[in-house]
Amino acid sequence: GAVVSQHPSRVICKSGTSVKIECRSLDFQATTMFWYRQFPKQSLMLMATSNEGSKATYEQGVEKDKFLINHASLTLSTLTVTSAHPEDSSFYICSARDFGHGTDTQYFGPGTRLTVL
Amino acid sequence: GEDVEQSLFLSVREGDSSVINCTYTDSSSTYLYWYKQEPGAGLQLLTYIFSNMDMKQDQRLTVLLNKKDKHLSLRIADTQTGDSAIYFCAEFSRSNDYKLSFGAGTTVTVRA
């Protein structure tokens, strides 16, 4: 299957700092990527849809000024958690949509564990 | 709406078959997926099925789809300890703007 990478895999930061997470589709182009957040023992919560070359679409209740998304190329989307606070600590997972040639599938990255002290 | 429901836990003996069930509500679903998540990892796509199919088999995995009842199942034959994980059912429909709707996940525990 297609491969999606995330970097970093784990980050610990101080409260008030900003953290950038990268999501890359390694062997296909993705016009659409998604950012999810997952709390312990829970399912994934969609935060936003990232479209290449346009503004991200945020889900209800997700602060767009806090979670900045940039999808500058067909293989890279970034999520920046601005002025992070302990309540932002979570597991963040991205996915990339592989569409066409008879398929429409989201492939997921390995996730980024964010801990805000 | 897009509601996907799964049972939360399944315990199975090594070597037996596992069956994970899922129900969904969106009749316009076009694809249905099964993902596997191991501790601390992302989601791994296991298999998917088009909504116009009844069954799909891929090695040890068999997916059955009953579109009339909106019921999806994943059968894992000869379950191994490495199959212990959380399994998520997800549906995709264009009516939901290309977004996946996930179930809560079924935690499968394989015992020796």
Contacts between the chains, C-beta under 8 A, distances in Angstrom:
chain1	res1	chain2	res2	distance
A	1	B	45	5.7
A	4	B	42	7.8
A	6	B	42	7.4
A	32	B	98	6.5
A	34	B	99	7.2
A	34	B	100	7.8
A	42	B	104	7.4
A	42	B	105	8.0
A	43	B	88	6.7
A	43	B	102	4.9
A	43	B	103	6.7
A	43	B	104	4.9
A	43	B	105	5.4
A	44	B	43	7.6
A	44	B	88	7.6
A	44	B	102	5.4
A	46	B	99	6.1
A	46	B	100	7.7
A	49	B	97	7.3
A	49	B	98	7.6
A	49	B	99	6.7
A	57	B	97	7.9
A	93	B	42	5.3
A	93	B	43	6.9
A	95	B	43	7.6
A	95	B	100	7.9
A	97	B	98	6.7
A	104	B	30	7.4
A	104	B	31	6.0
A	104	B	92	6.7
A	104	B	98	7.8
A	105	B	31	7.5
A	105	B	33	7.3
A	105	B	45	6.4
A	105	B	48	6.3
A	106	B	33	7.9
A	106	B	45	7.8
A	106	B	92	7.9
A	106	B	100	5.9
A	107	B	45	6.2
A	108	B	35	7.2
A	108	B	42	4.4
A	108	B	43	4.0
A	108	B	44	7.3
A	108	B	45	7.5
A	109	B	42	5.2
A	110	B	41	5.8
A	110	B	42	4.2
A	111	B	40	7.5
A	111	B	41	6.5
A	111	B	42	4.5
A	113	B	40	7.4
